[in-house]
Amino acid sequence: MTGAASAYAAQAMAVCAGSAVWLAAVRDPGARRARALFMGEAATPRWSREGLGAVRAFVLGRREWWSVPVAVVLAVLGESVVPLLAGAVAVPLVRRWLRGRSGRRERERSAEAVAVLCGAVVGELRAGQEPGQALLAAVRDTAGSGGAMGGAEAAVLAAARFGGDVAGALRQAADGPGLGGLAGMAACWRVAVDGGAGLAAGLDRLEGALRAERRRREELRAQLAGAWSTVVVLALLPVAGLGLGAALGADPLGVLLHSAGGLVCLAVGGALEAAGLFWANRIVRGGEAA
């Protein structure tokens, strides 16, 4: 029994190591540049490159399903269906966590795109462009920096091109995630149109405020890096305990999965682990929000 478990463990580690090396090679742009330099793009058939790209997109786009192979390995080693059930439950939870993280990154990219747009409009205004033409040129020049206006970009550009209500269009675009800076841009535009104030000066101050907010957010994230590291270590401690028990010759999976007391301990420990992670995440998120 112990020899079979060791063989399964060695095979699982080999598969995981091979998968990690493959993912690193696929994602590393340096490896791609080296292959293109020394082997040439023609050395790899087009169908092979397209197939590899499709596989990579599928694997990286379905990261929540990575918990399933881990559950299968644990189910084989522990000879129980409990890890399979846990893996099935983990898929939607991991998907929700990944979507939340992706949403936060998207909001940050949108906020940065708004700051870049403000700076570009200021540059066009100081070069002598009219406000509407300056906005059109700035959007064209910053097209590669991300969606600064989201789905409302067409309405804003139409208002700027044909003399419409640019401030109103910008205010509507500010409802998108991470696009709150457009509300300040709309206010500057309204003041400049109604009161004759300098639009370039207002947008310049707005850009400075947006970039200062980003710096504060990055500083706070750096300060909370230690707290996040503590959360990760605490989350991995039970796994380390199982590995240590197996290294000492015990059978922790057998005890946890094939005895009444072990199942009770597994259920209580899993509940406490989930509660601890939730509480620690709430504390850190509260610090970020403050």
Steps between C-alpha positions, in 0.01 A plus 500: 500500500779741594699412186198560277430832669863604452484407132181700455656796680811487280285488186287791621807711577647421158177605327478822702865585433458436128187716491676782683794491260267498200296794629816695578634437153173600337452816704861617500546760224876453520464135404281596206753759383783247533309246293425762236865611492678165489241278335300749294124525473509285187646210700165459677199420279219750514245237601727404790529861619125551472430174684744591776340843529154347525613255769673779691191723482280213619730407789556857617135591447374206708727535799220415742507145364859451617357388833351192332835326422614569856179345630547197273856448628385524862209265428738242351751531783231492769277247321193710575243710314507776762780697320299481177200655674724769650649572158153536347405747773827692454442568128224766538675653802829535312314636197337768714833594655669522159220714362525736796874536454458552125235765567731688737780497244264619229384790718859600567584487129195713421595757765853519359358540147290797618810668646688443174207645304495811717870556440457451125211750485708754693784458252268551203339808658835660570599428140214725386222249428135575568352297791297266279787439257739461792281226648475319166876515446569387859269200468666407172851535646420302816305221329765244599501588871170328581133590500482845653127534432371145480191445291408871503801601289295526179249739664778719640682517168178579314423784742854639460495471122157655439487754783272306733487480879850369566471552876179296515653219294805493725279487809312202360829327415616551861249236614731226368731311740816697573385797291407732785769746387286579195251669734772747597585545133132573430495759779809671358342498155175648632679778689714583196198518269264688733741720691788540257756358743817336371431138409867408476573617856205307643586180316863535605398513866264208446778290348724580797226396742439171316870415494537591868212266580672224307825558692314482831338176390835349405658610828213347696532178302872487580425551869241221495729257319619364835142439611419317176813287543382404849161401360664279235728333757208429732304354209785265407575381854246211490649379171847518650376302800366224277829486310699489823284219635547299180876560512513366857340175387146569615193473279317833551279457192394154611413626849311803371310323223437152641404550864207667670724715721712597202197609298377708792843661536512561124158668500573715806848589379373590154230722650750674730744542211231658282385727783857608575573580136174692468568701814861576406393602149234726649752667730745566216228622265375730773849646529512554124160670499600728788 
